[in-house]
Amino acid sequence: MNEKMPAKEEPIRARVTREEQAAAELGVTEFAPGVRAALVWFFLVTVVAVPVVQLVAARREPERVGDFGAALRGLVPDAGAVAAVGGAGDVVRLLPEAGRLKAIEEDWERDSVVGEAVLPRVQRWLLGMGQGNEKAYAGRDGWLFYRADVEYVTGRGFLEEEVMRRRGKEVQADPVRAIVDFRDQLAGRGIGLLVVPAPVKPTIHPEMFAGGAERVVGGMQNASFGEFVRRLGLAGVAVYDPVAELMKEGAGAAYLKTDTHWLPGAMERVAAGMAAAARAVVELPGAEPGRFRAVEKRVRGTGDIAQMLKLLPERAYAEEEVEIRQVMEGSELWRPTEGAPVLLLGDSFANIYSLGAMGWGESAGLAEHFSARLGLPVDVICRNDDGSHATREMLVQELRRGRDRLAGKRLVVWEFAARELASGDWKLLPLEVGERREAGMYAVPDGRMVRVRGKVRAVSAVPRPGSVPYKDHIMSVRVTDMESADDAGARGRDVIVFVWSMRDQVPTVAAKWRAGEVVELRLRPWGEVSGEYEAINRSELDDEEAMLADPAWAVADE
């Protein structure tokens, strides 16, 4: 009788990981004779050539490139530190601090001669293939789009629980909570609130971003935008959404081709809608007919997105020309009025055509035309970025210094770019009026220009040129141990100064300042220039004393 043979067992195969598979495949890769050595030499030459070129350039043009050699030497511990090492555990102390390494890395990236020579040419080549860079996307027919705007529109809903939880580890991510809290504090003083989320460019013009795209009824919004408006409505917060106005049939283009912001005519239509919405929120004084008039003027400018591409001048995008309407009050250009019944908090969507430094004219922006449509004066606090918190922080600082900017106000209109809903820090800020008190720091006497010499104690964050949608930036600096031949009252004291860190996408000498550096400055009272520079993007020190001090405007001696 034949016995049934047992089935042959299959060998057990171990699961091969992706890393093991890659190692196995690379292990049998064959190279033609000499290729392996050539690749190694090419890599080594490239690695060595970049710092060599930078060192040569630094020696020839130290004022432009910076002292590259000094930065390298700064990474090497001095003899005293080496002698103090008592054992293997102390060796770690010889390593540069993380902050120092990061600062040097940013300086090298900003001042890179190789990058300056190569990147514009590579960028032009990429544009020829329809590609932008890490900050800008190339659209159709010469249109450009800010990457953050596209990601806001196409990204996950900013109110989704997982998104909120992930972002909440670093910032206050809930815009509804911050807006309702702000409204409640204003209501406690009998002041109303109108929220105006300014639509980003791809919301209104998706058809200019990609072939085959069409305009979407109601605009192409982030998946959570409708829920955001619904929640605010349930909480009793008034919202004016400009999308319908900007997408009216036959209205034509609403945004500049190479800039993140709207065209003057589109902005004026939004201002008119805001004025109607404002009068529906609270009772305001009647309009004053004839108080304001508009004067037409043509201006030319370079789009902020085009500037982010950092092309060579001869390859850059052509300037755009638009017609603005400057608002006049009598024979003078319109200016904010602090005692006005309405306060506008705004970002760069409000500053475009208002702030001359943005390159698109002045006195012709959202605040001016909103005021003209209301027929009333308007108070304004604007800052070019971080609309989720920057203007509220500016308001809070004034209140804490004892300047009640909300006195006599009936309505606050809060405009911010809609992208902030998904990326902004929606801080909860208390609107508490403090008592006027001295911070103990030096304040420049009115009408004076004072020369001082002092040591940098702290600096605020400085953006890398081309990484942000604005060309100018002001940094905050705390200077200590001052000396001055002009004012004996400055000697030995500290001062908070505001100073240019970037002009026209080019870093200034102050952008390289680090704690411990000795600087020479010419100081003026900030109040003498704040009307011109207050709206320009500025970074602040995380310093309680700095918030209470009367800052100075500084011009650095190079």
DRENLUMRO-479529 format. One line per 8 residues: their letters; for each residue x negated, y negated, z of C-alpha. Coordinates in nm, 2 decimals, m for minus. Layout:
# residues N
A	X/Y/Z | ...
***
This chain:
# residues 558
MNEKMPAK	0.00/0.00/0.00 | m0.14/m0.33/m0.11 | m0.16/m0.59/0.16 | m0.06/m0.94/0.07 | m0.37/m1.15/0.05 | m0.36/m1.47/0.26 | m0.34/m1.79/0.07 | m0.66/m1.97/0.01
EEPIRARV	m0.70/m2.26/0.25 | m0.77/m2.60/0.10 | m1.07/m2.78/0.25 | m0.97/m3.07/0.48 | m1.08/m3.40/0.32 | m1.18/m3.68/0.54 | m1.02/m4.01/0.47 | m1.27/m4.24/0.29
TREEQAAA	m1.27/m4.60/0.40 | m1.29/m4.88/0.15 | m1.63/m4.97/0.29 | m1.76/m4.61/0.24 | m1.62/m4.60/m0.11 | m1.79/m4.93/m0.20 | m2.12/m4.82/m0.04 | m2.10/m4.49/m0.25
ELGVTEFA	m2.03/m4.67/m0.57 | m2.30/m4.94/m0.51 | m2.54/m4.67/m0.41 | m2.54/m4.52/m0.77 | m2.54/m4.85/m0.95 | m2.82/m4.86/m1.20 | m3.01/m5.16/m1.31 | m3.21/m5.22/m1.62
PGVRAALV	m3.58/m5.25/m1.56 | m3.67/m5.58/m1.40 | m3.31/m5.69/m1.34 | m3.32/m5.61/m0.97 | m3.64/m5.81/m0.92 | m3.51/m6.10/m1.13 | m3.19/m6.13/m0.93 | m3.38/m6.13/m0.60
WFFLVTVV	m3.62/m6.40/m0.73 | m3.34/m6.61/m0.87 | m3.17/m6.60/m0.53 | m3.48/m6.69/m0.34 | m3.57/m6.97/m0.58 | m3.22/m7.12/m0.55 | m3.22/m7.10/m0.17 | m3.56/m7.27/m0.15
AVPVVQLV	m3.51/m7.53/m0.43 | m3.20/m7.70/m0.27 | m3.37/m7.81/0.05 | m3.69/m7.90/m0.14 | m3.50/m8.13/m0.37 | m3.32/m8.28/m0.07 | m3.65/m8.35/0.11 | m3.80/m8.52/m0.20
AARREPER	m3.49/m8.73/m0.25 | m3.49/m8.82/0.12 | m3.85/m8.94/0.10 | m3.78/m9.15/m0.21 | m3.44/m9.29/m0.11 | m3.39/m9.25/0.27 | m3.13/m9.53/0.28 | m2.90/m9.32/0.05
VGDFGAAL	m2.98/m8.97/0.14 | m3.07/m9.00/0.51 | m3.38/m8.86/0.69 | m3.34/m8.49/0.60 | m3.67/m8.41/0.76 | m3.57/m8.57/1.09 | m3.26/m8.36/1.09 | m3.46/m8.04/1.04
RGLVPDAG	m3.70/m8.14/1.32 | m3.40/m8.21/1.54 | m3.32/m7.84/1.53 | m3.67/m7.74/1.67 | m3.69/m7.75/2.05 | m3.97/m7.97/2.19 | m4.27/m7.83/2.38 | m4.12/m7.92/2.72
AVAAVGGA	m3.81/m7.72/2.66 | m4.02/m7.42/2.54 | m4.24/m7.44/2.84 | m3.94/m7.43/3.07 | m3.82/m7.10/2.94 | m3.84/m6.85/3.23 | m3.73/m6.54/3.06 | m3.54/m6.38/2.78
GDVVRLLP	m3.21/m6.51/2.91 | m3.34/m6.87/2.89 | m3.42/m6.85/2.52 | m3.05/m6.92/2.44 | m3.10/m7.27/2.58 | m3.34/m7.35/2.30 | m3.07/m7.30/2.04 | m2.91/m7.63/1.91
EAGRLKAI	m2.56/m7.71/2.05 | m2.27/m7.61/1.82 | m2.16/m7.97/1.79 | m2.51/m8.07/1.68 | m2.52/m7.80/1.42 | m2.18/m7.89/1.29 | m2.28/m8.26/1.26 | m2.60/m8.17/1.07
EEDWERDS	m2.41/m7.94/0.84 | m2.16/m8.22/0.76 | m2.44/m8.47/0.70 | m2.62/m8.24/0.46 | m2.30/m8.16/0.27 | m2.21/m8.53/0.24 | m2.56/m8.64/0.13 | m2.65/m8.34/m0.09
VVGEAVLP	m2.83/m8.46/m0.40 | m2.78/m8.13/m0.57 | m2.41/m8.13/m0.50 | m2.38/m8.49/m0.62 | m2.55/m8.40/m0.95 | m2.37/m8.06/m1.01 | m2.02/m8.09/m0.86 | m1.88/m8.37/m1.09
RVQRWLLG	m1.99/m8.17/m1.40 | m1.85/m7.84/m1.27 | m1.53/m8.02/m1.18 | m1.50/m8.17/m1.53 | m1.55/m7.82/m1.68 | m1.28/m7.68/m1.44 | m1.04/m7.95/m1.54 | m1.09/m7.85/m1.90
MGQGNEKA	m0.96/m7.51/m1.80 | m0.66/m7.66/m1.62 | m0.81/m7.62/m1.28 | m0.85/m7.88/m1.00 | m1.04/m7.83/m0.67 | m0.98/m7.75/m0.31 | m0.77/m8.07/m0.27 | m0.62/m8.13/m0.61
YAGRDGWL	m0.42/m7.94/m0.87 | m0.41/m8.03/m1.24 | m0.06/m8.04/m1.38 | 0.08/m8.11/m1.72 | 0.01/m8.41/m1.95 | m0.26/m8.55/m1.72 | m0.05/m8.53/m1.40 | m0.23/m8.45/m1.08
FYRADVEY	m0.09/m8.30/m0.76 | m0.22/m8.30/m0.40 | m0.27/m7.95/m0.28 | m0.11/m8.00/0.06 | 0.20/m8.13/m0.11 | 0.23/m7.82/m0.33 | 0.16/m7.59/m0.03 | 0.44/m7.76/0.17
VTGRGFLE	0.69/m7.71/m0.11 | 0.59/m7.35/m0.19 | 0.49/m7.23/0.15 | 0.68/m7.05/0.42 | 0.95/m7.23/0.61 | 0.80/m7.46/0.87 | 1.08/m7.37/1.12 | 1.03/m6.99/1.09
EEVMRRRG	0.95/m6.84/1.43 | 0.62/m6.68/1.32 | 0.50/m6.99/1.15 | 0.59/m7.20/1.46 | 0.42/m6.95/1.69 | 0.10/m6.95/1.49 | 0.07/m7.33/1.45 | 0.18/m7.38/1.81
KEVQADPV	m0.15/m7.24/1.94 | m0.32/m7.56/1.82 | m0.05/m7.83/1.79 | 0.30/m7.92/1.88 | 0.46/m7.77/1.57 | 0.83/m7.84/1.62 | 0.93/m8.16/1.44 | 1.29/m8.14/1.56
RAIVDFRD	1.19/m8.14/1.93 | 0.96/m8.44/1.88 | 1.21/m8.64/1.69 | 1.50/m8.57/1.93 | 1.27/m8.66/2.22 | 1.17/m8.99/2.05 | 1.54/m9.07/1.98 | 1.64/m9.00/2.34
QLAGRGIG	1.37/m9.23/2.48 | 1.47/m9.51/2.24 | 1.84/m9.45/2.32 | 1.75/m9.50/2.69 | 1.66/m9.86/2.59 | 1.97/m9.91/2.37 | 1.77/m9.87/2.05 | 1.88/m9.65/1.75
LLVVPAPV	1.66/m9.43/1.53 | 1.67/m9.36/1.16 | 1.44/m9.09/1.02 | 1.32/m9.10/0.66 | 1.12/m8.80/0.53 | 0.95/m8.93/0.22 | 0.96/m8.66/m0.05 | 0.63/m8.54/m0.18
KPTIHPEM	0.56/m8.54/m0.55 | 0.62/m8.18/m0.64 | 0.96/m8.20/m0.48 | 1.08/m8.45/m0.74 | 0.86/m8.35/m1.03 | 0.80/m7.97/m1.03 | 0.83/m7.98/m1.41 | 0.51/m8.17/m1.44
FAGGAERV	0.32/m7.92/m1.22 | 0.37/m7.61/m1.43 | 0.50/m7.51/m1.77 | 0.84/m7.36/m1.75 | 0.93/m7.53/m1.43 | 1.25/m7.75/m1.43 | 1.39/m8.01/m1.20 | 1.58/m7.85/m0.92
VGGMQNAS	1.91/m8.00/m0.80 | 1.83/m8.15/m0.46 | 1.46/m8.13/m0.52 | 1.22/m7.84/m0.47 | 1.20/m7.84/m0.09 | 1.03/m7.63/0.17 | 1.26/m7.34/0.27 | 1.32/m7.49/0.62
FGEFVRRL	1.40/m7.85/0.51 | 1.78/m7.79/0.49 | 1.77/m7.63/0.84 | 1.56/m7.93/0.97 | 1.82/m8.18/0.85 | 2.11/m7.96/0.99 | 1.95/m7.94/1.34 | 1.89/m8.31/1.35
GLAGVAVY	2.25/m8.37/1.25 | 2.37/m8.15/1.53 | 2.15/m8.35/1.77 | 2.30/m8.67/1.65 | 1.99/m8.80/1.48 | 2.05/m9.01/1.17 | 1.85/m8.90/0.86 | 1.81/m9.08/0.53
DPVAELMK	1.69/m8.83/0.26 | 1.57/m9.02/m0.05 | 1.57/m8.72/m0.28 | 1.91/m8.79/m0.44 | 1.81/m9.15/m0.51 | 1.48/m9.05/m0.67 | 1.64/m8.78/m0.89 | 1.93/m8.99/m1.03
EGAGAAYL	1.99/m8.89/m1.39 | 1.82/m9.12/m1.63 | 1.60/m9.28/m1.37 | 1.28/m9.15/m1.53 | 0.96/m9.07/m1.35 | 0.95/m9.16/m0.98 | 0.58/m9.10/m0.90 | 0.24/m9.21/m1.03
KTDTHWLP	0.07/m8.96/m1.25 | m0.26/m8.93/m1.07 | m0.16/m9.05/m0.72 | 0.04/m8.89/m0.43 | 0.28/m9.18/m0.41 | 0.59/m9.31/m0.58 | 0.62/m9.58/m0.85 | 0.73/m9.93/m0.75
GAMERVAA	1.08/m9.91/m0.89 | 1.14/m9.57/m0.72 | 1.02/m9.72/m0.39 | 1.25/m10.02/m0.42 | 1.55/m9.79/m0.47 | 1.45/m9.60/m0.16 | 1.42/m9.93/0.03 | 1.77/m10.02/m0.07
GMAAAARA	1.91/m9.69/0.05 | 1.72/m9.73/0.38 | 1.88/m10.07/0.43 | 2.23/m9.93/0.38 | 2.16/m9.64/0.61 | 2.01/m9.87/0.88 | 2.33/m10.08/0.89 | 2.53/m9.76/0.93
VVELPGAE	2.33/m9.65/1.24 | 2.35/m9.97/1.45 | 2.50/m10.31/1.43 | 2.24/m10.56/1.30 | 2.26/m10.93/1.25 | 2.40/m11.05/0.93 | 2.18/m11.09/0.62 | 2.02/m11.43/0.56
PGRFRAVE	2.09/m11.51/0.19 | 1.80/m11.68/0.01 | 1.54/m11.61/0.28 | 1.34/m11.37/0.06 | 1.26/m11.37/m0.32 | 1.05/m11.15/m0.54 | 0.77/m11.24/m0.78 | 0.67/m10.99/m1.05
KRVRGTGD	0.30/m10.90/m1.09 | 0.12/m10.63/m1.29 | m0.16/m10.43/m1.11 | m0.39/m10.15/m1.21 | m0.52/m9.88/m0.99 | m0.69/m9.54/m0.97 | m0.48/m9.26/m0.82 | m0.59/m9.12/m0.49
IAQMLKLL	m0.58/m8.76/m0.62 | m0.80/m8.86/m0.92 | m1.05/m8.99/m0.67 | m1.05/m8.66/m0.48 | m1.19/m8.49/m0.80 | m1.51/m8.69/m0.76 | m1.58/m8.71/m1.14 | m1.86/m8.90/m1.30
PERAYAEE	m1.74/m9.26/m1.38 | m1.75/m9.20/m1.75 | m1.53/m8.89/m1.71 | m1.29/m9.03/m1.45 | m0.92/m9.06/m1.51 | m0.81/m9.39/m1.66 | m0.64/m9.65/m1.43 | m0.27/m9.67/m1.43
EVEIRQVM	m0.08/m10.00/m1.47 | 0.24/m10.07/m1.29 | 0.46/m10.37/m1.23 | 0.52/m10.46/m0.86 | 0.75/m10.73/m0.72 | 0.59/m10.92/m0.44 | 0.83/m11.03/m0.17 | 0.80/m11.40/m0.07
EGSELWRP	0.94/m11.57/0.23 | 0.96/m11.94/0.13 | 0.62/m12.02/m0.04 | 0.43/m11.75/0.16 | 0.38/m11.38/0.10 | 0.60/m11.17/0.33 | 0.45/m11.07/0.67 | 0.58/m10.86/0.96
TEGAPVLL	0.76/m11.03/1.25 | 0.70/m10.88/1.59 | 1.02/m11.03/1.74 | 1.24/m10.88/1.46 | 1.54/m10.65/1.55 | 1.41/m10.37/1.34 | 1.07/m10.18/1.37 | 0.94/m9.97/1.08
LGDSFANI	0.70/m9.69/1.15 | 0.54/m9.58/0.83 | 0.25/m9.40/0.66 | 0.09/m9.44/0.32 | 0.43/m9.42/0.14 | 0.51/m9.75/0.32 | 0.16/m9.89/0.27 | 0.13/m9.83/m0.11
YSLGAMGW	0.19/m10.17/m0.27 | 0.16/m10.34/0.07 | m0.19/m10.27/0.18 | m0.44/m10.43/m0.06 | m0.72/m10.19/0.04 | m0.52/m9.91/m0.13 | m0.57/m10.08/m0.47 | m0.21/m10.12/m0.57
GESAGLAE	m0.14/m10.48/m0.47 | 0.00/m10.63/m0.15 | 0.33/m10.76/0.00 | 0.53/m10.55/m0.25 | 0.58/m10.22/m0.06 | 0.85/m10.04/0.14 | 0.86/m10.27/0.44 | 0.88/m10.58/0.23
HFSARLGL	1.17/m10.46/0.01 | 1.35/m10.30/0.30 | 1.34/m10.63/0.48 | 1.46/m10.82/0.16 | 1.75/m10.57/0.12 | 1.84/m10.61/0.49 | 1.81/m10.99/0.45 | 1.63/m10.98/0.79
PVDVICRN	1.27/m11.00/0.92 | 1.12/m10.66/1.01 | 0.84/m10.56/1.25 | 0.59/m10.30/1.11 | 0.35/m10.04/1.25 | 0.19/m9.84/0.97 | m0.11/m9.60/0.94 | m0.21/m9.42/0.62
DDGSHATR	m0.20/m9.06/0.75 | m0.07/m8.84/1.03 | 0.28/m8.97/1.01 | 0.39/m8.71/1.26 | 0.22/m8.89/1.55 | m0.02/m9.18/1.44 | 0.23/m9.47/1.44 | 0.40/m9.35/1.76
EMLVQELR	0.05/m9.33/1.93 | m0.01/m9.69/1.81 | 0.32/m9.80/1.96 | 0.25/m9.61/2.29 | m0.10/m9.77/2.32 | 0.06/m10.12/2.29 | 0.32/m10.03/2.55 | 0.06/m9.89/2.79
RGRDRLAG	m0.14/m10.21/2.76 | 0.16/m10.40/2.88 | 0.27/m10.53/2.54 | 0.63/m10.42/2.50 | 0.66/m10.39/2.12 | 1.01/m10.26/2.16 | 1.15/m10.56/2.34 | 1.45/m10.70/2.15
KRLVVWEF	1.46/m10.41/1.90 | 1.79/m10.26/1.79 | 1.66/m10.00/1.55 | 1.34/m9.80/1.48 | 1.31/m9.66/1.12 | 1.05/m9.38/1.12 | 0.92/m9.29/0.77 | 0.67/m9.01/0.72
AARELASG	0.56/m8.79/0.43 | 0.77/m8.47/0.43 | 0.45/m8.26/0.41 | 0.40/m8.35/0.78 | 0.69/m8.13/0.87 | 0.47/m7.82/0.79 | 0.13/m7.95/0.88 | 0.16/m8.24/1.13
DWKLLPLE	0.10/m8.25/1.51 | 0.44/m8.35/1.65 | 0.32/m8.47/1.98 | 0.56/m8.55/2.26 | 0.47/m8.91/2.36 | 0.61/m9.11/2.65 | 0.73/m9.46/2.58 | 0.63/m9.61/2.91
VGERREAG	0.55/m9.98/2.95 | 0.24/m10.03/3.16 | 0.12/m10.33/3.34 | m0.14/m10.56/3.18 | m0.47/m10.47/3.33 | m0.83/m10.49/3.24 | m1.01/m10.17/3.13 | m1.34/m10.31/3.26
MYAVPDGR	m1.50/m10.32/2.92 | m1.64/m10.61/2.72 | m1.40/m10.81/2.51 | m1.53/m11.05/2.25 | m1.42/m11.41/2.32 | m1.17/m11.55/2.07 | m1.32/m11.72/1.77 | m1.67/m11.58/1.84
MVRVRGKV	m1.91/m11.36/1.65 | m2.14/m11.19/1.90 | m2.46/m10.99/1.81 | m2.52/m10.70/2.04 | m2.76/m10.40/2.07 | m2.65/m10.09/2.25 | m2.64/m9.71/2.26 | m2.37/m9.50/2.11
RAVSAVPR	m2.19/m9.30/2.38 | m1.91/m9.14/2.17 | m1.77/m9.14/1.82 | m1.44/m9.04/1.67 | m1.40/m8.78/1.40 | m1.49/m8.89/1.05 | m1.34/m8.74/0.73 | m1.56/m8.60/0.45
PGSVPYKD	m1.52/m8.81/0.13 | m1.29/m8.64/m0.12 | m1.13/m8.42/0.15 | m0.85/m8.67/0.23 | m0.59/m8.86/0.02 | m0.73/m9.20/0.10 | m1.05/m9.38/0.01 | m1.11/m9.59/0.32
HIMSVRVT	m1.14/m9.50/0.68 | m1.22/m9.67/1.01 | m1.38/m9.49/1.31 | m1.38/m9.57/1.68 | m1.71/m9.59/1.87 | m1.79/m9.65/2.24 | m2.11/m9.84/2.28 | m2.28/m9.86/2.62
DMESADDA	m2.57/m10.04/2.78 | m2.54/m10.35/2.56 | m2.79/m10.63/2.52 | m2.70/m10.96/2.37 | m2.87/m11.30/2.32 | m2.53/m11.45/2.21 | m2.32/m11.37/2.52 | m2.46/m11.29/2.86
GARGRDVI	m2.13/m11.14/2.96 | m2.19/m10.85/2.73 | m2.52/m10.74/2.89 | m2.51/m10.39/3.05 | m2.14/m10.33/2.96 | m1.95/m10.10/2.74 | m1.73/m10.19/2.44 | m1.49/m10.01/2.21
VFVWSMRD	m1.55/m10.10/1.85 | m1.37/m10.02/1.52 | m1.61/m9.99/1.22 | m1.59/m9.88/0.86 | m1.69/m9.51/0.82 | m1.58/m9.48/0.45 | m1.53/m9.73/0.17 | m1.41/m9.62/m0.17
QVPTVAAK	m1.48/m9.26/m0.09 | m1.84/m9.34/0.01 | m1.96/m9.29/0.37 | m2.11/m9.59/0.55 | m2.41/m9.59/0.77 | m2.18/m9.57/1.07 | m2.05/m9.24/0.96 | m2.38/m9.09/1.05
WRAGEVVE	m2.39/m9.23/1.41 | m2.43/m8.97/1.69 | m2.43/m9.00/2.06 | m2.75/m9.15/2.20 | m2.84/m9.35/1.88 | m2.92/m9.72/1.93 | m2.73/m9.95/1.70 | m2.72/m10.33/1.63
LRLRPWGE	m2.37/m10.48/1.57 | m2.20/m10.81/1.50 | m1.87/m10.81/1.69 | m1.55/m11.01/1.64 | m1.22/m10.98/1.83 | m1.01/m10.70/1.67 | m0.70/m10.93/1.68 | m0.86/m11.16/1.42
VSGEYEAI	m0.87/m10.88/1.15 | m0.60/m10.64/1.27 | m0.34/m10.78/1.03 | m0.56/m10.68/0.74 | m0.70/m10.35/0.87 | m0.45/m10.21/1.12 | m0.27/m10.00/0.85 | m0.59/m9.83/0.72
NRSELDDE	m0.64/m9.48/0.84 | m0.83/m9.47/1.17 | m0.95/m9.20/1.41 | m0.94/m9.27/1.78 | m1.15/m9.16/2.08 | m1.00/m8.92/2.32 | m1.07/m9.16/2.60 | m0.82/m9.30/2.86
EAMLADPA	m1.03/m9.62/2.91 | m1.06/m9.67/2.53 | m0.68/m9.68/2.51 | m0.66/m9.97/2.75 | m0.96/m10.17/2.62 | m0.94/m10.47/2.39 | m1.14/m10.33/2.09 | m1.38/m10.53/1.88
WAVADE	m1.43/m10.52/1.50 | m1.79/m10.43/1.43 | m2.01/m10.49/1.13 | m2.32/m10.26/1.15 | m2.66/m10.40/1.07 | m2.82/m10.15/0.82
***
